[in-house]
C-alpha cells in the first residue's frame, strides 16, 4: 500500500512540475496574516467604540496564500483512492460536453428592433431556432440614422427562403445539416420565440394594424400566436394607464383585434381572453365586460361555461348580491352534464373570493361525485383548505376513494388542502399531510412529497425537508435524485452548508443514482466549507461510478482552490486530471488563465488549449481580458476584443468585461472611453460592467455621467444596486439634492432594501474625511420625511461621526433621535455619547452620563480609561490595577472570541 502511495505522489509531483505554474508558486512559505479588525480595535480602544460594525460594508480583499491551510488540506489516502477509482473506470466518457450559450437580448436597446428583425430574417438561411452560426460574416458599421432605411431595403429586396452563398466550408456544412433536419419536421417561424418577440416590438413601435400589414406583405400570415402577442401589448398598455379614459383607447384596439380573429375563424382561448376579462373586472368596467364577453361567447361557444366564472367574479366585486343569488338559484337546473360546468365556475369564483357560505350552499346542492371529477378539483381543494372546510374535503376524498381514483391524484389533493390551511406552521403541514394519507390508506406520491420538500426549504426548515425526503425514499422505490436538488439549493441559499453531509449520506443510504449536476452541486458546497477532503470523497465516488463525465467536478474543486488563493492545490488538481485521463475543457482553461501570475503562463495556456483543440468560448476571452488587466498589460487586454474569430453575438459581453476590468484596475478614463465607443456603435454595457464603472468613478463633477450609466441598467436588481452606489457617490461629494432624489427612487423600487442602503449612507458619512455632520443631519431629516424608519445602525454611525469631529452639539441632537425613533440607549450608545462629550470638552456632562453607564464589563472599563487617556491631559494615568486587569481580561476575551 505504501509503495503505491509513494508512486502516486511521485506521479502527481511530476505532472505538476510539467504543467505551467504561476511564478509566485516558488515560495511555499505562508505569509503572515493581516491583523483583524478586532485586534486593531484593541490597539486603539478610543476609536473602537466609534466604529460600529456594518455587515453591508465590503471587507478587505484576502491576501493570496501559497501554502495549504489545515482547513483545505487533503489526506494522501483520499488522493490514492481517487487515483484507483480513475484507473478502474467502467466506461470511457467524453471529457467535456458541447458548450452551449444563451444570450438574452435587451428589450430597451434602441436598436433592439433592428437586431430582432435581422435575427428572424437570418433564420431563413440557417438551422431552426436555437442553432446559431459559429462564425458570422462581418458587416460594416451602419450610421444609426440609416438603419431604418437599410433594414427596409434588405427586407423588401430579398427573397424569403433563398440563402446566400457562403465561402466558409464549415458554414456550408452546418447549413446542409440543417436542411437534413428540416426534412424530418416542418419548422415554422410563427412558433419561434424570437418571432413572437418581434411581433410585440413592432406592435409597440408601429401599432397592431401596421404590424399585421407589414408581415402580410412579407408573405407571413398571422395566426393565433401573433394575434395573442399583439393583444397582450394593448393589455399591458391599458394596465399602465393611470386613468380609465386613457385605457379605453387601448381596450378598443384590442377589441378590433378580437373581432378580426373571430372573422378569420381563429380560436379565442382562455389564455388570452381570461386576462382581458380579469382586467375589466379589476377596473370595474361593466359595460365593456358585457361587450367583450358577448364577443367571446359568439366566437367560441365552448367558452360559455368558463366565462360564467368571470361573470360571477364581476358580481362579487361590485357587490351585486341580488344578481349573485339569481345566478345561484339558476344552478338548481344545472344537474345535466352539459350545464354542470357553469355550476363549477360559480363554485370556483366563490372559493377564490372567500365566500364561505355561498360555497357551502353550492357543495350541498351539487352532486359530490361529479364535483370530485371536476378539472378544477385542485383549485377547489386549495380553497377548502383556506376556508378550513375539513368535512367537505373529507367527503370529496371519500367519493374519490370509493371510485378507486388514482392514488397520485388523491395524494396531490391532500397536499393542496394541507398546504393552504391558514396560520399553520410547516411542521403542522407535514403532520397533517401524513395524517390524511394514513386515514385514507394512500401512499404519498413522489410529486406530493416533492412539493412538501419545497415548502420546507422555502421556510428554511432544511432538517425537516431532509426527514421528509427520507420518508419519501422509504415509501417509494423509484425516487429520482432530482428530488434532493431543492434541499441542496436551500443549503446554499440559507448558508447551511454543513447539511450537505447528511444529504449525501441519505442519498447513498437509499442507493439513488446520482447525476453530474448533483455531484457538482454537492462538491461546490463542500468547497465553500473549505472541506476539500469531503469534495475529493464525492469526486472519487463519481469516478468509481464510471457513468458520468467528471471534468465539471474537477473544475469545481479547482475553482474552490483558486478562490482560496491556493494555487499549489489548484495545480495539483490539474495533475490529477492528467493522471485520470480527464482532458481539460474550456472552463478549466478559463480558470487557469484568470489566475495566471505572469504573461508567460498566459501564453503557455493559450498554446496548450490551441494544441488540444479546445473551443475558444466567451469565458476564455473574458479570462484573457481579466488576466492581462490584472497584470497591468492593458494594451494586450484591449486587443482581445479585436480578435476576428470572436462570434459577433459574444462581442458585447467581452467588451463589457474589458470595461469592467479597466475600471476595477484603476484605468477609469480608458474604461469610460471604451464605454463611449460601445454606445456609438449601438451596443449596450452589461450590468456588471456598468456597476463596476459607477463604483470606481471617484472624481467630483461626474454626476451626469452617473445618471447616464444608471439609465443603462434595466433589470430591477441591477438598477437598485447601481442607484445605491450613485447615492454613495453623492454623499461623498456633498450632492444633497441628488442624494435625496435618489433615496426617493430607491424607496419606490424596494422599501425594505432601502434601509440597508440608508445604513451604508451614514456609514459613508462616518468614513469621509473631513466629517460632514451638516450633510448627515440633513439626510437624517430627509429619511424621516420620506417615511422611513431610522435604524440604530444609522444613528450609531452618526454618533460615531460626532466623536470623530468632537462635536457635542450635533451629538445632543442625535441622542434625542434615539428617543424619537423608540430606540433605548444601550451601553454602546452611552459610551459613544460619553466619548463625544469628553472629546469636545464637556467634562461635566460626560461625568454625569458616566454615572449611568454600567461598568461591570471589562471592555466597558477599558474603553472609558482609553477615552480619558486619549482626550484628557497627558498627566492622567489610570490605576495600575484597573489598567492591567482590564487590558488582560479584554485581551483574553478577545482571543477567546476570535478562536471560538
PyMOL commands that set and color helices and strands:
alter all, ss='L'
color gray80, all
select helices_A, chain A and resi 2-18+23-26+37-43+45-48+70-72+76-87+112-125+144-157+169-182+189-191+193-206+208-217+224-240+244-263+270-283+286-299+301-317+321-333+340-353+356-365+368-371+377-386+390-402+407-419+426-439+446-458+462-475+481-493+497-509+516-528+532-545+551-563+567-580+586-594+599-611+618-630+634-640+648-664+668-680+687-696+703-711+716-732+736-749+751-767+773-785+792-805+808-820+827-839+843-852+858-871+880-899
alter helices_A, ss='H'
color red, helices_A
deselect
rebuild
show_as cartoon
